Every structure is written in C-alpha cells, then in structure tokens.
Amino acid sequence: MLPHLTNTAGLWALLGIPLILAIHFLQHRTRVRLTATMFLLESLAPEAATGRNWDRLRSSRALWLQLLAVLLLAWVLAAPCWVRQDAEQTVVFIMDDSANMYPFREEAVQAVAEDMENIGKQGIPTTWVLMGSRPARLPFYRGNNRNAALQSLSRWMPDAATHDLSESLRTAASMAGAGGLTRLVTCTPERVPAGQPARGVGKPLDNAGFAGITRMEGPGEPRWRIAVKNNSAAPVQKSVSIRAGDVAQEQSLTLHPGAVAEFEYTLPPGCSTAVLRLAPDAFPLDDVLPLVRPTPKPVAVEMQVPEKTADVFRKIYSGLPGFSSSPSTDSTAALRILVEDKADAHRPHGAAIILGRLAEKSSGIRTVTAERHPLTDGLNWSGLLVPGTGSMAPGENATMLLWRENTPLAWLEEGALFLNWSWEDSNADRLPATVLMVRRFMEAVQARVPGVTTGNLPGGTRLRLPGGSRIIHTAPDGERKEASFSGRLPEEPGFIDITGTPAETTPLFHGAVWFSDARMGDFSHCSTFDSGLQDLKQETQRHLAPDPLAPLWLALAGLALMASWIPSTPNTLRRP
C-alpha cells in the first residue's frame, strides 16, 4: 500500500535535482594562452575562442551522492505515514427521512456515493452504516461492501413528517465511536445541528398541495372543508379532479403566493370512498387526498345521575359521532355514568364514569395538581373549584389523575373514571379541562368497543391495536402493500385496512390517510451545501503511523552530502 504524505510541501525539496544537474552541466570558460606550437595550427584549429559554458553530463560520484541526498531529504520532509495494522473506522450516513427529501432522492444517493469514494481513497478499512433519521429503525446496511451499501438505499423512502433528528444523530455518533465519522444528508441547512458534518442536496421548488381536512358536523351525507396551500413564490391556478365511484368532477382554484384556499366537498350518496387529486408537481405526496365514508362505532350511554348533570354529559358526547343515550335499564350499554357515595364504591363491569357525593365541605381554595397522563396532558386545572371531596378511595391498582393537595380527586381503575367530588356543587361543567378529560375518556371507551373503526386520519397517527396486527396499504392508483403494523399509520396517502392476524378478514380499522404536514411542502429553504469532510485529512492521520526510519534517512542524506564534497583521487599513471 502506498504511504500517505502528510506534508506534501516537503516535495518542493525535489527542485534541488534540476539544480544539481545544472551545476554538473556547467563548464568553465576555456582560457586562451599563447604558445609556440605553431605546427599544430593546421590540424587543431580552435572552434571557439571563449570555450563552451555547457558540456555533456558526465557520471561522477559527487553527482550521484548529491542526487541521493536530495531524494532522501525530500522523503523525510514529506513526512510519509502508513496505515496502522489495527486501523479501522466506522462511517455512518444519516439519511433525512423528512418528506421534502422525496424530490431529491437521486441527488442524495449520488452525494453518498461521492463521499464514500473520497473516504475510500484514504485506504483505511471502513465499515459503512446507512440509516434513516427516524428513531427505532434498523439501519439499511452495515458492512464493508461499498456497492452493497449504495444498493441498500433503494429501500430508503423519505416520507416522514417533521421530526427531531437529535436521537438518530446520537445513535449514529455512538455507532461511529471516537475514531469514526457521521454524515447527515439533508436538504435544509436549518436542520443541521452545530458541528454536525452534513451534505445538502436540495434546491427551491414550486409546490402546492392539500394542507388539511375538517369534518363538518350536520345531518346528511359526510361533508368536509378541504384546504390547499400554495408554497410557491408566484400565484398558481390549480385544478382539482374528484372521483367518487362513477361520479367524476373537477374544480379550479386560484392560489396566491403562500396563501391557503378552502373549498367544501360532500360525499355523494351511495359512495364509500373518494379520491381528490391536484395537478401533479415536484412533490407528489400532498397532491392526493383519499377519503372514506366515516362510520363510527356505536356507544350506548346509560346515565343514573340527576337530570341537571345528565344534561351536561349529553352535551359532552353529543359532539362525538356514534354516541347515543340508552335507557337506564339497558344492560348492553357500553358506558355508564352514575353517582356513588360509599368509600368502597361499586365498580360496574365495563366502562363507567363514577361521580362522588360531597362528604365533607372544606373552606378556602385548595390547589389541584395533575399527574402526567394522556387524559390530563396539556390541560389547565387551576380554575377547578370543588367545595370538598367525596368519600370514595382509590384501590391499590388505581392510576391517579388529579389531587386536591394530598387528597385523591380523580383516578382510573378497572376501566372506570372516578371523579371524587360532587359534580353539581362544582364548576366542572364550565371548566374546559374537566370537559376535555371526560371527552377523551369517552373517545378511549369508543376505541375499545368491538367493531370496525373507520375514519380519515393524518399520516403518522398512532393507533392502539393488538400486537401482531397486519396493515394493508392500498395506494389511490391500486398498488397494494402488506406489512406488520408498527402502531403508527404510514405517511403515504392511501386506503388502510388493519386486521388482527393474517388469517382474520374482518378489519379492526378501515380508513384513509393523507399527508398531513404542510411544512414539508415548502421547499423555499432547501439548498445545496457541504459542511463536512473538510477535516478528513486530520481524521485520517489518527489512523496512520509515522515512518520509523525517518532519522536513518536523514542521517544517510547528511553522509551522502558530506561524501560528495570529498575530492576524487587524481590518476597518477603516466600516459604512453
């Protein structure tokens, strides 16, 4: 293996070779001296009176010793190093999975190939790791074959919404180790943390796409308000083609720069699905919007509470599709709302909301604090006023939600939500936090009701479904993919069916997903840049060992130079 010359400036010493050759070509001028040898004039007439400045190069000991000294000196000054026997490095490429990398997939693969070639030229044994930026995913490739690593990028599909890159970058740094390199391939410099080597492959693009849907409540056929955003710097005219069964229609939209336009769409009677398409552009993920007819699972609600409290809960679940009132004698109700005043409150089988009765009235304002839980996250409880707590007490397996100082105020236990205060004597019906907590609990109850869940959800939505479930993704053009369900819906638009096991035919979920992150459709901040590999030479030096014979070469150069100065022994033999 050829050595690495860590100080190429030392090769300037090779200029001494032509200098030495010039000196040895140089001749002294011929001296003209009068002599009496006139008889030689006819046969030896001088060709020049002053002689020649240059003569042919004659081999001599001084010449070769001086050339050897220059070569040895240039070798030492160039500081040659060899790759150590135990040298190895790990190079990790982090491919940005953000959806706005989708138009630049080929450029990203080409950038990785170029970086691999530059790193491979250093001659250090390298383990290549290619991974995506989404956490908890296995790398595309890990090994020493550069071609196989590049071929593995055929599985890379950047379609994720906005996500944090820090976790994947920490994982990459851990895999690379102290002697390795990490390289982020992205399209936006704003995503690159300080000090992270990165390669940008993007450029500004004009794009307009679907930005969101809102279900409009009301009787009749399902109706939505659909938003389209223009991420271009100029106004555009977009046509929307809509197909629902055999019904096809088209609509034209005028979009101003950076603006959002909305239009309403109603699903025709008898149609279960619809596909809305925008005229194609550079970013196809937000050009398609599939819809399915929503069919919520029915939830019958039985209430055994005072009429005033019952009216409040009817208003809460009236905005939730599928919920309806049930007679108090209905044993098939999926949700019960009742009042208990005993310390060992009766816990009915199935879902329930159990309200307490005022056991002891307390004076003054007591602080209400919340535990971290999906039912309480993001809610403000400072305005909850309760005159006192009830007599109910949580069991050993209860999950606490609210505290009134040191007294339990709300908890979950055996599928029931316990609210340990008198609802009628508090302001709970006027506080958004309590209403939203109850609403979230009702939605969780509906999700657990047996039956098929349907809906139009944004890509990336988490669903709580049994382990081992299978997902079938059908693209609007009919392409079908089947895989294990990871708990999160895909970002790619299409129709979704999720079954419990491959053998089951009745789906647990049937619906449609649409690309939801409108920020990914903005390419105005994309650019091409390179903020890494500038310290590649310095990184390479960590794996090199200097020439151990450098002092010997330097000593030999000095000896050769001194030996060239020793005059040659004259030839004392007489000529005949």
C-alpha positions in Angstrom: 0.0 0.0 0.0 1.3 3.4 -0.9 2.2 5.7 2.0 0.3 8.9 2.9 2.4 12.0 2.5 1.2 14.1 5.4 3.4 17.2 4.4 3.3 17.5 0.7 5.1 20.8 0.9 8.2 18.8 1.6 8.2 17.7 -2.1 9.5 21.2 -3.0 12.9 19.8 -2.0 12.9 17.8 -5.3 13.7 21.1 -7.0 17.2 20.5 -5.9 17.6 17.8 -8.5 17.5 20.0 -11.6 19.7 22.5 -9.7 22.4 19.9 -9.1 22.1 18.7 -12.7 22.5 22.3 -14.0 25.7 22.7 -11.9 27.2 19.5 -13.3 26.3 20.6 -16.8 28.1 23.9 -16.3 31.7 24.2 -17.7 34.4 26.8 -17.0 35.3 29.0 -19.9 38.4 28.0 -21.9 41.4 30.1 -21.2 43.4 31.4 -24.3 47.2 31.1 -23.8 50.0 31.9 -26.3 52.2 29.0 -27.2 54.9 28.2 -29.7 53.3 25.1 -31.0 52.6 26.7 -34.4 53.0 23.4 -36.2 49.7 22.3 -34.6 47.6 25.1 -36.2 46.7 23.2 -39.3 45.3 20.1 -37.5 43.9 21.7 -34.3 42.2 24.9 -35.1 40.1 26.1 -32.1 36.4 26.2 -32.9 35.7 29.0 -30.3 37.9 31.4 -28.7 36.0 31.6 -25.4 35.0 27.8 -24.9 31.6 26.4 -24.0 29.5 27.2 -20.9 27.7 23.8 -21.0 29.1 20.3 -21.6 27.6 16.9 -21.7 26.6 15.4 -18.3 29.4 13.1 -17.0 28.7 10.4 -14.4 30.6 11.1 -11.2 30.5 10.0 -7.6 29.6 13.6 -6.4 26.6 13.8 -8.8 25.0 10.6 -7.6 25.7 11.2 -3.9 24.1 14.7 -4.2 21.1 13.4 -6.0 20.7 10.7 -3.3 20.9 13.3 -0.6 18.1 15.4 -2.2 15.8 12.4 -2.6 16.3 11.3 1.0 15.7 14.9 2.2 12.5 15.2 0.2 11.3 11.9 1.5 11.8 12.9 5.2 10.3 16.4 4.7 7.2 14.9 3.1 6.6 13.0 6.4 5.3 9.7 4.9 2.9 7.6 7.1 1.5 4.2 6.7 -1.9 2.9 7.8 -1.6 1.0 11.1 -2.2 -2.7 11.1 -5.1 -2.3 13.6 -6.6 0.8 11.9 -10.3 0.7 11.2 -13.1 3.3 11.1 -16.9 3.3 11.0 -18.6 5.9 8.8 -22.3 6.4 9.4 -24.6 8.2 6.9 -27.8 9.5 8.3 -30.4 9.9 5.6 -33.0 12.6 6.4 -36.4 10.8 6.3 -38.3 14.1 6.0 -40.8 14.1 3.2 -39.4 17.1 1.4 -36.3 14.9 0.7 -38.5 12.9 -1.7 -37.8 15.0 -4.8 -34.0 14.8 -4.1 -33.6 11.0 -3.6 -31.3 10.5 -6.6 -29.2 13.5 -5.6 -28.9 12.2 -2.1 -27.8 8.7 -3.3 -25.2 10.4 -5.6 -23.9 12.5 -2.7 -23.4 9.4 -0.5 -21.5 7.7 -3.4 -19.2 10.7 -3.8 -18.5 10.8 -0.1 -17.8 7.1 0.0 -15.3 7.4 -2.8 -13.5 10.3 -1.2 -13.3 8.5 2.2 -12.3 5.2 0.5 -9.3 6.9 -1.2 -7.7 7.2 2.2 -7.0 3.5 2.3 -8.4 2.9 5.8 -10.5 -0.2 6.3 -14.1 1.2 6.7 -17.4 -0.2 8.0 -20.2 1.6 6.2 -23.5 2.2 8.1 -26.5 3.7 6.3 -29.5 4.6 8.5 -32.6 6.8 8.4 -33.3 9.7 10.7 -36.5 8.2 12.2 -35.6 6.6 15.6 -36.1 3.0 16.5 -35.5 1.8 12.9 -32.8 -0.7 11.9 -30.0 0.6 9.5 -30.4 -0.1 5.8 -26.9 -1.5 5.7 -23.9 -2.2 7.9 -20.8 -3.8 6.4 -17.6 -3.2 4.3 -19.1 -3.5 0.8 -19.5 -0.1 -0.7 -21.6 -1.2 -3.7 -24.0 -3.2 -1.4 -24.3 -0.1 0.8 -25.4 2.0 -2.1 -27.8 -0.6 -3.3 -29.5 -0.7 0.1 -30.6 2.9 -0.4 -33.3 1.6 -2.8 -35.3 0.8 0.4 -35.0 4.4 1.6 -38.3 6.2 1.3 -38.3 9.7 2.7 -42.0 10.3 3.6 -42.0 11.3 7.3 -43.5 14.4 8.7 -41.4 16.9 10.8 -39.4 15.0 13.4 -36.5 15.6 15.7 -33.1 14.4 14.3 -31.3 14.5 17.6 -32.0 11.0 18.7 -30.8 9.4 15.4 -27.7 11.6 15.4 -26.9 10.5 18.9 -27.3 6.9 17.8 -25.1 7.5 14.8 -22.4 9.1 16.9 -22.5 6.1 19.3 -22.2 3.6 16.4 -19.3 5.6 14.8 -17.3 5.8 18.0 -14.4 8.1 18.8 -12.5 7.2 15.6 -15.4 7.3 13.2 -17.3 9.8 11.1 -21.0 10.7 10.9 -22.6 12.4 7.9 -26.1 13.9 7.7 -27.7 14.0 4.2 -30.5 16.5 4.2 -31.9 19.3 2.0 -32.3 22.2 4.6 -29.4 23.7 6.5 -31.7 24.7 9.4 -32.0 21.0 10.3 -28.2 20.6 10.8 -27.0 21.0 14.4 -23.9 23.0 15.1 -20.8 20.9 14.5 -22.5 18.1 12.6 -20.9 17.3 9.2 -23.7 17.4 6.6 -24.4 17.4 2.9 -27.2 19.4 1.4 -28.8 18.2 -1.9 -31.9 20.4 -2.2 -33.0 23.4 -4.1 -36.1 25.7 -4.1 -39.1 24.2 -5.8 -42.6 25.4 -6.6 -45.3 23.3 -4.9 -49.0 23.4 -4.0 -50.8 20.7 -2.2 -53.5 19.6 0.2 -52.9 21.1 3.7 -55.7 19.5 5.8 -59.3 18.5 6.1 -62.0 19.3 8.6 -65.2 17.3 9.1 -68.2 19.5 9.1 -70.9 18.4 11.6 -74.5 18.2 10.4 -77.2 15.8 9.1 -77.0 14.3 5.7 -74.0 13.0 3.7 -70.5 13.4 5.1 -69.1 16.8 4.3 -65.5 18.2 4.7 -63.8 21.6 4.4 -60.6 21.0 2.4 -57.5 23.3 2.5 -55.0 23.7 -0.3 -51.8 25.7 0.3 -49.5 27.4 -2.3 -45.9 27.2 -1.3 -44.7 28.9 -4.4 -43.4 32.4 -4.8 -45.9 33.2 -7.6 -49.7 32.7 -7.9 -50.8 29.4 -9.5 -54.0 28.0 -11.0 -54.7 24.5 -9.7 -57.3 22.1 -10.9 -58.8 19.5 -8.5 -60.1 16.3 -10.0 -62.5 14.4 -7.8 -63.7 10.8 -8.4 -66.1 9.0 -6.1 -67.3 5.7 -7.6 -68.6 6.5 -11.0 -69.0 10.2 -10.2 -66.2 12.5 -11.5 -66.0 16.2 -11.2 -63.4 18.9 -11.5 -62.8 22.2 -9.7 -60.4 25.1 -10.3 -58.6 27.0 -7.6 -56.7 30.3 -7.7 -53.9 30.2 -5.1 -51.9 33.3 -4.1 -48.3 33.0 -3.0 -48.0 31.4 0.4 -51.8 31.5 0.8 -54.3 28.8 1.8 -57.6 28.3 -0.2 -60.5 26.2 1.1 -63.4 24.5 -0.6 -66.2 22.2 0.6 -66.8 18.7 -0.6 -69.8 16.4 0.1 -69.5 12.6 -0.5 -72.2 11.6 -3.0 -74.9 9.2 -1.7 -74.0 5.5 -2.0 -70.3 6.2 -2.4 -68.0 4.8 0.3 -64.7 6.3 -0.9 -63.4 9.3 -2.9 -60.1 10.4 -4.3 -59.2 14.1 -4.8 -56.2 14.9 -6.9 -54.3 18.1 -7.7 -52.4 18.6 -10.9 -49.0 16.9 -10.4 -45.9 18.8 -9.4 -42.4 18.1 -8.0 -43.8 16.8 -4.6 -46.5 14.1 -5.2 -47.2 13.2 -1.6 -49.5 16.2 -1.0 -51.2 16.0 -4.4 -53.6 13.2 -3.4 -56.3 13.1 -0.8 -58.2 9.9 -0.3 -61.5 9.9 1.8 -63.7 7.1 3.2 -67.2 7.4 4.5 -66.8 7.6 8.3 -68.8 5.0 10.2 -68.3 5.5 14.0 -68.7 2.6 16.3 -72.0 2.9 18.3 -71.7 3.6 22.0 -74.8 3.5 24.1 -74.6 5.7 27.3 -76.6 4.8 30.4 -76.9 7.6 33.0 -78.0 7.3 36.6 -77.4 10.8 37.7 -79.5 13.9 38.4 -81.1 15.5 35.4 -79.0 18.6 35.5 -75.8 16.5 35.5 -77.2 14.3 32.8 -77.8 17.3 30.5 -74.1 18.3 30.9 -72.9 14.9 29.9 -75.3 14.8 26.9 -73.8 18.0 25.6 -70.3 16.5 26.1 -70.9 13.4 24.0 -73.3 15.0 21.5 -70.3 16.2 19.5 -68.9 12.7 19.4 -70.2 10.6 16.4 -71.7 7.3 17.4 -72.7 8.2 21.0 -76.3 7.9 21.9 -78.4 7.8 25.1 -79.6 4.4 26.4 -82.4 3.6 28.9 -81.3 3.1 32.5 -82.4 -0.5 32.3 -80.3 -1.3 29.3 -77.7 -3.9 30.3 -75.9 -3.7 27.0 -74.8 -0.1 27.4 -71.1 0.4 26.6 -70.7 3.3 29.0 -72.4 4.1 32.4 -72.5 7.3 34.3 -73.5 7.1 37.9 -73.1 8.5 41.4 -71.6 6.7 44.4 -71.3 7.9 48.0 -69.6 4.9 49.6 -65.9 4.5 50.3 -65.9 1.2 48.6 -67.8 2.4 45.6 -69.4 -0.3 43.4 -67.3 -0.8 40.3 -69.5 -2.0 37.5 -68.3 -4.3 34.8 -67.2 -2.4 31.7 -66.5 1.3 31.2 -68.1 3.8 33.6 -67.8 7.4 34.9 -68.4 7.4 38.6 -69.2 10.7 40.3 -68.8 11.2 44.0 -71.1 12.9 46.6 -69.9 15.7 48.9 -68.8 14.0 52.1 -67.2 16.9 53.9 -67.2 20.6 53.0 -63.9 22.4 53.3 -63.2 26.1 53.5 -60.7 28.0 51.4 -59.2 27.4 48.0 -57.2 24.2 47.6 -54.7 23.6 44.9 -55.5 21.0 42.3 -52.5 19.2 40.7 -52.4 16.7 37.8 -50.4 13.6 37.1 -48.9 13.1 33.7 -51.4 11.1 31.7 -53.0 11.2 28.2 -56.3 12.3 29.8 -54.8 15.3 31.6 -51.9 16.3 29.4 -52.0 20.0 28.2 -55.0 20.9 30.5 -55.1 23.7 33.0 -56.6 22.8 36.3 -56.0 26.0 38.3 -59.7 27.1 37.8 -61.3 23.9 39.1 -63.3 24.8 42.2 -64.8 22.0 44.3 -66.3 22.6 47.8 -64.9 19.3 49.1 -64.1 15.7 48.2 -66.2 12.6 48.2 -65.9 9.6 50.4 -64.5 7.3 47.6 -61.0 6.0 47.8 -58.7 4.6 45.1 -57.7 0.9 45.1 -54.2 -0.5 45.0 -54.2 -0.7 41.2 -55.6 2.8 40.6 -53.9 5.2 38.2 -54.0 8.7 39.8 -55.0 11.7 37.6 -55.8 14.6 40.0 -55.0 15.5 43.5 -56.5 18.2 45.8 -53.5 18.8 47.9 -53.0 15.3 49.4 -56.5 14.0 48.7 -57.2 11.9 45.6 -59.6 13.8 43.3 -59.7 11.7 40.1 -58.3 8.3 39.1 -58.7 5.4 36.7 -59.4 1.9 38.0 -60.7 -1.2 36.2 -61.8 0.7 33.2 -63.8 3.3 35.1 -63.1 7.0 35.6 -63.6 8.1 39.2 -64.4 11.8 39.8 -64.3 12.1 43.6 -66.3 15.3 44.1 -69.9 16.5 43.8 -70.3 17.5 40.1 -73.4 19.7 40.8 -71.7 21.6 43.6 -68.5 22.4 41.5 -67.8 24.4 38.4 -66.6 21.3 36.5 -69.3 21.7 33.8 -67.9 25.2 33.0 -64.2 24.3 33.1 -62.7 23.2 29.7 -60.2 20.9 31.4 -62.8 18.7 33.0 -64.9 18.6 29.9 -62.0 17.6 27.7 -60.8 15.0 30.2 -64.2 13.4 30.1 -64.4 13.6 26.4 -61.0 12.0 26.0 -62.2 9.1 28.3 -65.3 8.7 26.1 -63.2 8.5 23.0 -61.0 5.9 24.6 -64.1 3.9 25.5 -65.3 4.0 21.9 -61.9 2.9 20.6 -62.2 -0.3 22.9 -65.7 -1.1 21.7 -65.7 -4.2 19.5 -66.2 -3.5 15.8 -64.5 -1.8 12.9 -63.1 1.6 13.4 -63.3 3.9 10.4 -62.0 7.4 9.8 -59.9 9.8 7.8 -56.7 10.3 9.7 -53.5 12.2 9.1 -50.4 10.1 8.3 -48.3 9.1 11.2 -51.3 8.8 13.6 -50.8 6.3 16.4 -53.4 3.6 16.9 -53.7 1.3 19.8 -54.3 -2.1 18.3 -53.4 -5.7 19.3 -49.9 -6.8 18.8 -49.2 -8.8 15.6 -51.7 -6.8 13.6 -51.3 -6.6 9.8 -51.7 -3.4 7.8 -52.7 -3.3 4.1 -52.0 -0.1 2.4 -53.7 0.5 -0.9 -52.5 3.5 -2.9 -55.0 5.5 -4.9 -53.6 4.0 -8.1 -54.3 0.5 -6.8 -50.8 -0.6 -5.7 -51.2 -2.8 -2.6 -48.6 -3.3 0.2 -48.9 -5.5 3.3 -46.7 -5.4 6.4 -46.7 -5.7 10.1 -48.4 -2.8 11.9 -45.9 -0.8 14.0 -48.5 1.2 15.9 -48.3 4.2 13.6 -50.1 4.8 10.3 -47.9 5.4 7.3 -47.4 8.9 5.9 -48.0 7.9 2.3 -51.6 8.7 1.2 -53.9 5.7 0.6 -56.6 3.5 2.0 -55.8 1.5 5.1 -57.1 -1.9 6.4 -55.7 -3.3 9.7 -56.5 -6.8 10.7 -55.7 -8.6 14.0 -53.8 -11.5 12.4 -53.1 -12.5 8.7 -55.9 -15.2 9.0 -58.6 -12.6 10.0 -60.6 -11.0 7.3 -62.6 -8.5 9.3 -60.5 -5.4 9.8 -60.0 -3.7 13.1 -59.6 -0.4 11.3 -60.7 0.8 7.9 -60.0 4.3 6.7 -57.8 6.6 4.7 -54.6 8.5 5.5 -53.5 11.8 3.9 -50.1 13.5 4.1 -50.7 16.0 6.9 -47.5 18.0 7.4 -47.9 21.1 5.1 -44.5 22.3 6.2 -42.9 19.5 4.2 -44.4 21.0 1.1 -42.4 24.2 1.5 -39.1 24.0 -0.5 -38.1 27.7 -0.2 -35.4 26.9 2.4 -33.9 24.0 0.5 -30.3 24.4 -0.8 -27.2 22.5 -1.8 -24.3 22.8 0.7 -21.4 20.8 2.2 -20.4 21.4 5.8 -18.3 18.2 6.3 -15.3 16.2 5.3 -13.1 19.3 5.4 -11.2 17.7 8.3 -10.9 14.3 6.5 -7.1 14.6 6.3 -6.9 15.3 10.1 -9.2 12.4 10.8 -7.1 10.1 8.6 -3.9 11.0 10.5 -5.4 9.4 13.6 -5.1 6.0 11.8 -1.6 6.5 10.5 1.8 5.6 11.9 4.9 7.8 11.0 7.9 6.3 9.2 10.1 4.8 12.0 13.2 5.1 9.7 13.0 8.8 9.2 16.1 9.6 11.4 18.1 7.0 9.5 17.1 8.5 6.1 18.1 12.0 7.4 21.5 10.7 8.6 22.1 9.0 5.2 21.3 12.2 3.4 23.9 14.1 5.5 26.5 11.4 4.9 25.9 11.4 1.2 26.2 15.2 1.1 29.5 15.2 3.0 30.9 12.3 0.9 30.2 14.3 -2.3 32.5 17.0 -1.0 35.5 14.7 -0.7 37.7 15.3 -3.7 38.4 12.4 -6.0 41.9 10.8 -6.0 43.8 12.0 -9.1 45.0 9.5 -11.7 48.8 9.4 -11.4 49.5 6.9 -14.1 51.7 8.2 -16.9 50.3 8.1 -20.3 52.5 6.5 -23.0 
